[in-house]
Amino acid sequence: MRPLIPIAIVAALPALPFVNNYILAATVRALIFIALGQAWNIVAGIGGQLSLGHGVFLGLGCYVTGILFNELGVPPWIGVWAGVLVSLAVALVMGSMTLRMRGVFFALATVAVSLAFDQLARHYVDLTGGDNGLALKFLGNSLWAMQSRWPGPFVYAGLVFMILYYWITRIILASRFGLEMRAVRDDEIAAAAAGVRVFRTKLLGFLVSAAMTALAGGLYMQFYQAIDPESAFGLGQAIQLQLPALIGGLGTAWGPIIGGALMIVLSEATNWGATRFGFIGVDILVYGLVLLIVVLWAPQGIVGVLWKGRRR
C-alpha cells in the first residue's frame, strides 16, 4: 500500500488550491524524465547495454508527432504511434549494426548515430525547422490536439506513463526474457553456453526500450510544444535520460522513479540559485557531482543503498 501514497499525493496536486502552475510544471517535467529514465533502464540497467544515443528515439517520437500534426493535422493520439513505428525501424537497423559491439565501442557507435540524426534535423529545414527547431501549432485547450494552457492534465498523463513503465519493468524483471537479459549483461559467454540467444535478446531489449522512449517523446512534445536538434539528439539530452536510472539504481523498478524525482528537485534548486546569484550552468555541475558521488560511494544507486540498509 505504501507506493500508493506518493501516487495519491501527485494525483491530488492539481486539485490543491495552494499548488501553482510552477509546481505543476516541475512535477510534469519530473514525471516525463522518470518515464524516459525507465525506458533507458530497460536496455542499460537490465540489459547492460550502455546506450548514449537514446535521444534518437526521443527525437523521432517528438519530430514525427509534431510534423504529422502541423503538416497533415494528424492528432497526437495517432501521430505518436507513427513515431513509435519509425523509432522501431531505426532501432532495428541501429541495433543490427551496433549490438554486436561491446562496452565503450557500442556506446560510441550510438553517439555517432545520434550525431548523424542531429545533422539530418539541421539540414532538412523545411521539414524539421533546422537549427530553430519545430514548434507545434497551438490550439489552446484541446483534448483532440492533446494541448492545454494549464499543466494539470499533463500531471495525470505523466503519472500514467510512470505507473505503466514501472509495471512493464516489473514484468520484464520477473519474466524469462528479463532473466536472459540479465544473464547477457553479467556474462555473454556464459549466457550463450546456457542456451541464451545473445544477439536476439539484446535486440529485443533495445527495441522495447526504443518504443517506450518514443512513446514518452510524444508526451514530451505535447508538454513543451517544441523540439530542436540539440534537445532531441544532443549528447546533453542523452545524459539527462540516463541520470534517473544511474542515480536511483540501474536494473531496478524503483530506481528511475527515485532518481528522476531527485534530479528534478536538484534541477529546480540549482536553477533558482543560478538565477539569483548569476551562475550559469551550475545545474550540470551539480548533476556531475551527484553522479560522481553515486559512482564512488553507491554504485548500485539510492535503491541499492536502501536495500542494503534494510537487509542489515
FENLINLIN-V470430 format. One record per residue. N is the residue number from 1. PHI is phi in whole degrees, -180 to 180 (none if undefined). PSI is psi in whole degrees, 0 to 359 (* if undefined). D_CENTER is the distance of its C-alpha to the mean C-alpha in Angstrom with 1 decimal. Layout:
BEGIN
n->N phi->PHI psi->PSI d_center->D_CENTER
n->N phi->PHI psi->PSI d_center->D_CENTER
END
This chain:
BEGIN
n->1 phi->none psi->336 d_center->26.5
n->2 phi->-61 psi->323 d_center->24.9
n->3 phi->-61 psi->337 d_center->21.2
n->4 phi->-71 psi->337 d_center->22.7
n->5 phi->-66 psi->306 d_center->23.7
n->6 phi->-63 psi->328 d_center->20.5
n->7 phi->-64 psi->316 d_center->19.4
n->8 phi->-65 psi->323 d_center->22.8
n->9 phi->-65 psi->314 d_center->22.6
n->10 phi->-64 psi->318 d_center->19.4
n->11 phi->-65 psi->331 d_center->21.0
n->12 phi->-84 psi->346 d_center->24.2
n->13 phi->-55 psi->313 d_center->22.9
n->14 phi->-62 psi->339 d_center->23.5
n->15 phi->-92 psi->350 d_center->27.1
n->16 phi->-82 psi->133 d_center->28.1
n->17 phi->-69 psi->334 d_center->30.5
n->18 phi->-91 psi->1 d_center->29.6
n->19 phi->-93 psi->118 d_center->25.9
n->20 phi->-93 psi->179 d_center->25.5
n->21 phi->-65 psi->330 d_center->23.0
n->22 phi->-64 psi->314 d_center->21.6
n->23 phi->-65 psi->319 d_center->20.7
n->24 phi->-64 psi->317 d_center->19.2
n->25 phi->-64 psi->319 d_center->17.1
n->26 phi->-64 psi->323 d_center->15.9
n->27 phi->-65 psi->318 d_center->15.1
n->28 phi->-63 psi->316 d_center->13.1
n->29 phi->-59 psi->318 d_center->11.0
n->30 phi->-62 psi->315 d_center->10.6
n->31 phi->-66 psi->321 d_center->9.7
n->32 phi->-65 psi->314 d_center->7.1
n->33 phi->-74 psi->334 d_center->5.3
n->34 phi->-65 psi->314 d_center->6.5
n->35 phi->-62 psi->317 d_center->5.3
n->36 phi->-65 psi->321 d_center->1.5
n->37 phi->-65 psi->322 d_center->4.0
n->38 phi->-64 psi->320 d_center->6.3
n->39 phi->-65 psi->315 d_center->5.5
n->40 phi->-65 psi->328 d_center->5.9
n->41 phi->-62 psi->332 d_center->8.6
n->42 phi->-63 psi->311 d_center->10.5
n->43 phi->-81 psi->324 d_center->11.4
n->44 phi->-94 psi->314 d_center->11.8
n->45 phi->-75 psi->312 d_center->12.8
n->46 phi->-85 psi->318 d_center->14.9
n->47 phi->-88 psi->342 d_center->15.8
n->48 phi->76 psi->15 d_center->16.3
n->49 phi->-101 psi->107 d_center->15.1
n->50 phi->-78 psi->88 d_center->13.7
n->51 phi->-85 psi->121 d_center->11.8
n->52 phi->-101 psi->6 d_center->11.8
n->53 phi->-118 psi->25 d_center->11.4
n->54 phi->-71 psi->347 d_center->8.1
n->55 phi->-62 psi->339 d_center->8.2
n->56 phi->-56 psi->315 d_center->11.0
n->57 phi->-77 psi->327 d_center->9.3
n->58 phi->-62 psi->312 d_center->7.4
n->59 phi->-63 psi->318 d_center->11.0
n->60 phi->-65 psi->318 d_center->12.9
n->61 phi->-60 psi->318 d_center->11.5
n->62 phi->-69 psi->309 d_center->12.4
n->63 phi->-66 psi->315 d_center->15.6
n->64 phi->-64 psi->316 d_center->17.0
n->65 phi->-61 psi->314 d_center->16.6
n->66 phi->-68 psi->317 d_center->18.2
n->67 phi->-65 psi->316 d_center->20.9
n->68 phi->-63 psi->324 d_center->22.0
n->69 phi->-72 psi->313 d_center->22.4
n->70 phi->-69 psi->317 d_center->24.2
n->71 phi->-89 psi->324 d_center->26.4
n->72 phi->-118 psi->355 d_center->27.1
n->73 phi->73 psi->19 d_center->26.4
n->74 phi->-73 psi->124 d_center->24.1
n->75 phi->-65 psi->150 d_center->22.4
n->76 phi->-60 psi->334 d_center->18.6
n->77 phi->-59 psi->329 d_center->19.1
n->78 phi->-97 psi->318 d_center->20.4
n->79 phi->-60 psi->326 d_center->18.8
n->80 phi->-65 psi->329 d_center->15.2
n->81 phi->-73 psi->330 d_center->16.7
n->82 phi->-65 psi->321 d_center->18.3
n->83 phi->-62 psi->322 d_center->15.0
n->84 phi->-65 psi->317 d_center->13.8
n->85 phi->-65 psi->317 d_center->17.2
n->86 phi->-62 psi->317 d_center->17.1
n->87 phi->-63 psi->321 d_center->13.8
n->88 phi->-65 psi->320 d_center->15.6
n->89 phi->-64 psi->316 d_center->18.6
n->90 phi->-65 psi->318 d_center->17.0
n->91 phi->-63 psi->325 d_center->15.3
n->92 phi->-64 psi->314 d_center->18.7
n->93 phi->-69 psi->314 d_center->20.5
n->94 phi->-62 psi->315 d_center->18.1
n->95 phi->-66 psi->322 d_center->18.0
n->96 phi->-63 psi->329 d_center->21.8
n->97 phi->-87 psi->332 d_center->22.4
n->98 phi->-112 psi->335 d_center->20.3
n->99 phi->-72 psi->349 d_center->19.9
n->100 phi->-80 psi->348 d_center->23.6
n->101 phi->-82 psi->161 d_center->23.0
n->102 phi->-127 psi->153 d_center->22.4
n->103 phi->59 psi->229 d_center->21.0
n->104 phi->-66 psi->334 d_center->20.8
n->105 phi->-68 psi->321 d_center->22.0
n->106 phi->-65 psi->315 d_center->19.0
n->107 phi->-60 psi->315 d_center->16.7
n->108 phi->-66 psi->325 d_center->19.0
n->109 phi->-65 psi->320 d_center->19.2
n->110 phi->-68 psi->326 d_center->15.5
n->111 phi->-63 psi->317 d_center->16.0
n->112 phi->-61 psi->319 d_center->19.0
n->113 phi->-65 psi->318 d_center->17.4
n->114 phi->-62 psi->317 d_center->14.9
n->115 phi->-65 psi->326 d_center->17.9
n->116 phi->-64 psi->317 d_center->19.9
n->117 phi->-68 psi->327 d_center->17.6
n->118 phi->-60 psi->316 d_center->17.7
n->119 phi->-70 psi->323 d_center->21.5
n->120 phi->-64 psi->319 d_center->21.6
n->121 phi->-65 psi->326 d_center->19.9
n->122 phi->-76 psi->332 d_center->22.4
n->123 phi->-79 psi->315 d_center->25.3
n->124 phi->-86 psi->76 d_center->25.2
n->125 phi->-64 psi->318 d_center->25.9
n->126 phi->-63 psi->332 d_center->27.4
n->127 phi->-93 psi->315 d_center->24.4
n->128 phi->-106 psi->350 d_center->21.4
n->129 phi->88 psi->359 d_center->23.3
n->130 phi->63 psi->218 d_center->23.3
n->131 phi->-62 psi->330 d_center->22.6
n->132 phi->-74 psi->341 d_center->22.8
n->133 phi->88 psi->181 d_center->19.9
n->134 phi->-113 psi->124 d_center->19.9
n->135 phi->-110 psi->137 d_center->20.6
n->136 phi->-75 psi->149 d_center->20.9
n->137 phi->-70 psi->124 d_center->24.4
n->138 phi->-96 psi->123 d_center->24.4
n->139 phi->-106 psi->6 d_center->26.7
n->140 phi->84 psi->209 d_center->26.5
n->141 phi->-73 psi->109 d_center->26.0
n->142 phi->-148 psi->116 d_center->25.5
n->143 phi->-69 psi->322 d_center->24.1
n->144 phi->-60 psi->318 d_center->24.7
n->145 phi->-91 psi->3 d_center->22.6
n->146 phi->53 psi->48 d_center->19.9
n->147 phi->-129 psi->150 d_center->20.9
n->148 phi->-156 psi->140 d_center->22.3
n->149 phi->-76 psi->345 d_center->24.0
n->150 phi->-114 psi->133 d_center->23.0
n->151 phi->-73 psi->355 d_center->19.5
n->152 phi->-54 psi->310 d_center->20.7
n->153 phi->-60 psi->329 d_center->19.7
n->154 phi->-73 psi->337 d_center->16.1
n->155 phi->-62 psi->314 d_center->16.3
n->156 phi->-69 psi->321 d_center->17.4
n->157 phi->-63 psi->315 d_center->14.9
n->158 phi->-64 psi->324 d_center->11.9
n->159 phi->-65 psi->321 d_center->14.0
n->160 phi->-62 psi->316 d_center->14.5
n->161 phi->-60 psi->313 d_center->10.9
n->162 phi->-61 psi->315 d_center->10.6
n->163 phi->-67 psi->316 d_center->14.0
n->164 phi->-61 psi->314 d_center->13.6
n->165 phi->-69 psi->328 d_center->10.6
n->166 phi->-61 psi->314 d_center->12.7
n->167 phi->-72 psi->327 d_center->15.7
n->168 phi->-61 psi->317 d_center->14.2
n->169 phi->-63 psi->316 d_center->13.5
n->170 phi->-61 psi->317 d_center->17.0
n->171 phi->-64 psi->317 d_center->18.6
n->172 phi->-64 psi->316 d_center->17.3
n->173 phi->-61 psi->327 d_center->18.5
n->174 phi->-89 psi->355 d_center->21.8
n->175 phi->-94 psi->167 d_center->22.4
n->176 phi->-62 psi->321 d_center->24.3
n->177 phi->-59 psi->318 d_center->21.4
n->178 phi->-64 psi->322 d_center->19.5
n->179 phi->-65 psi->320 d_center->22.7
n->180 phi->-67 psi->319 d_center->23.0
n->181 phi->-61 psi->316 d_center->19.5
n->182 phi->-69 psi->326 d_center->20.4
n->183 phi->-64 psi->317 d_center->23.9
n->184 phi->-65 psi->319 d_center->22.7
n->185 phi->-60 psi->317 d_center->20.4
n->186 phi->-78 psi->321 d_center->23.5
n->187 phi->-165 psi->103 d_center->26.2
n->188 phi->-63 psi->319 d_center->26.0
n->189 phi->-66 psi->315 d_center->29.8
n->190 phi->-65 psi->322 d_center->30.5
n->191 phi->-63 psi->316 d_center->28.0
n->192 phi->-64 psi->322 d_center->29.8
n->193 phi->-66 psi->332 d_center->33.1
n->194 phi->-85 psi->1 d_center->32.2
n->195 phi->101 psi->6 d_center->31.6
n->196 phi->-80 psi->132 d_center->27.8
n->197 phi->-83 psi->97 d_center->27.0
n->198 phi->-62 psi->307 d_center->24.6
n->199 phi->-64 psi->318 d_center->23.5
n->200 phi->-62 psi->319 d_center->23.0
n->201 phi->-63 psi->315 d_center->20.9
n->202 phi->-61 psi->315 d_center->18.6
n->203 phi->-67 psi->319 d_center->18.4
n->204 phi->-64 psi->318 d_center->17.7
n->205 phi->-63 psi->320 d_center->14.9
n->206 phi->-64 psi->319 d_center->13.4
n->207 phi->-67 psi->317 d_center->14.1
n->208 phi->-61 psi->314 d_center->12.6
n->209 phi->-64 psi->319 d_center->9.2
n->210 phi->-64 psi->317 d_center->9.6
n->211 phi->-64 psi->317 d_center->10.9
n->212 phi->-64 psi->320 d_center->8.2
n->213 phi->-65 psi->315 d_center->5.6
n->214 phi->-64 psi->321 d_center->8.8
n->215 phi->-64 psi->316 d_center->9.8
n->216 phi->-66 psi->332 d_center->7.1
n->217 phi->-62 psi->328 d_center->8.0
n->218 phi->-62 psi->318 d_center->11.4
n->219 phi->-67 psi->320 d_center->11.1
n->220 phi->-56 psi->314 d_center->9.7
n->221 phi->-65 psi->318 d_center->12.8
n->222 phi->-69 psi->329 d_center->15.1
n->223 phi->-78 psi->311 d_center->14.5
n->224 phi->-82 psi->339 d_center->14.7
n->225 phi->66 psi->10 d_center->17.2
n->226 phi->-163 psi->157 d_center->16.9
n->227 phi->-150 psi->146 d_center->15.0
n->228 phi->-135 psi->165 d_center->16.6
n->229 phi->-56 psi->322 d_center->16.4
n->230 phi->-69 psi->315 d_center->15.4
n->231 phi->-75 psi->345 d_center->12.5
n->232 phi->-94 psi->307 d_center->11.3
n->233 phi->-113 psi->359 d_center->12.5
n->234 phi->-69 psi->156 d_center->13.6
n->235 phi->-66 psi->326 d_center->13.3
n->236 phi->-61 psi->318 d_center->12.7
n->237 phi->-67 psi->320 d_center->9.4
n->238 phi->-61 psi->321 d_center->8.5
n->239 phi->-67 psi->320 d_center->9.9
n->240 phi->-63 psi->327 d_center->8.1
n->241 phi->-64 psi->331 d_center->4.7
n->242 phi->-85 psi->332 d_center->7.3
n->243 phi->-58 psi->317 d_center->9.3
n->244 phi->-55 psi->315 d_center->8.5
n->245 phi->-73 psi->320 d_center->9.5
n->246 phi->-65 psi->317 d_center->12.1
n->247 phi->-75 psi->316 d_center->13.7
n->248 phi->-76 psi->321 d_center->13.6
n->249 phi->143 psi->111 d_center->14.6
n->250 phi->-66 psi->141 d_center->13.5
n->251 phi->76 psi->12 d_center->14.4
n->252 phi->-117 psi->158 d_center->14.9
n->253 phi->-77 psi->326 d_center->13.9
n->254 phi->-88 psi->340 d_center->14.4
n->255 phi->-55 psi->305 d_center->13.0
n->256 phi->-62 psi->330 d_center->9.4
n->257 phi->-68 psi->311 d_center->11.2
n->258 phi->-68 psi->315 d_center->13.8
n->259 phi->-65 psi->320 d_center->12.0
n->260 phi->-66 psi->319 d_center->9.7
n->261 phi->-63 psi->316 d_center->13.0
n->262 phi->-64 psi->322 d_center->14.9
n->263 phi->-63 psi->317 d_center->12.7
n->264 phi->-70 psi->322 d_center->13.3
n->265 phi->-60 psi->314 d_center->16.9
n->266 phi->-64 psi->320 d_center->17.5
n->267 phi->-63 psi->314 d_center->16.1
n->268 phi->-68 psi->322 d_center->18.4
n->269 phi->-67 psi->317 d_center->21.2
n->270 phi->-71 psi->326 d_center->21.1
n->271 phi->-64 psi->321 d_center->20.9
n->272 phi->-64 psi->316 d_center->23.9
n->273 phi->-66 psi->322 d_center->25.7
n->274 phi->-66 psi->320 d_center->25.1
n->275 phi->-68 psi->320 d_center->26.5
n->276 phi->-74 psi->321 d_center->29.4
n->277 phi->-109 psi->359 d_center->30.5
n->278 phi->79 psi->24 d_center->29.4
n->279 phi->-95 psi->117 d_center->27.1
n->280 phi->-96 psi->135 d_center->24.6
n->281 phi->82 psi->13 d_center->21.4
n->282 phi->-69 psi->335 d_center->22.0
n->283 phi->-65 psi->321 d_center->18.4
n->284 phi->-64 psi->321 d_center->17.5
n->285 phi->-62 psi->316 d_center->20.5
n->286 phi->-65 psi->317 d_center->19.6
n->287 phi->-56 psi->315 d_center->16.1
n->288 phi->-63 psi->318 d_center->18.2
n->289 phi->-65 psi->316 d_center->20.8
n->290 phi->-63 psi->317 d_center->18.7
n->291 phi->-64 psi->322 d_center->17.0
n->292 phi->-64 psi->318 d_center->20.6
n->293 phi->-61 psi->316 d_center->21.9
n->294 phi->-64 psi->315 d_center->19.5
n->295 phi->-63 psi->319 d_center->20.3
n->296 phi->-79 psi->317 d_center->24.0
n->297 phi->-112 psi->343 d_center->24.7
n->298 phi->-144 psi->67 d_center->21.9
n->299 phi->-61 psi->339 d_center->20.4
n->300 phi->-91 psi->7 d_center->19.2
n->301 phi->81 psi->181 d_center->17.4
n->302 phi->-63 psi->319 d_center->18.5
n->303 phi->-61 psi->320 d_center->18.6
n->304 phi->-63 psi->319 d_center->20.8
n->305 phi->-65 psi->315 d_center->23.1
n->306 phi->-64 psi->321 d_center->23.4
n->307 phi->-67 psi->320 d_center->24.2
n->308 phi->-64 psi->318 d_center->26.8
n->309 phi->-63 psi->322 d_center->28.4
n->310 phi->-67 psi->319 d_center->28.6
n->311 phi->-64 psi->321 d_center->30.3
n->312 phi->-66 psi->* d_center->32.7
END
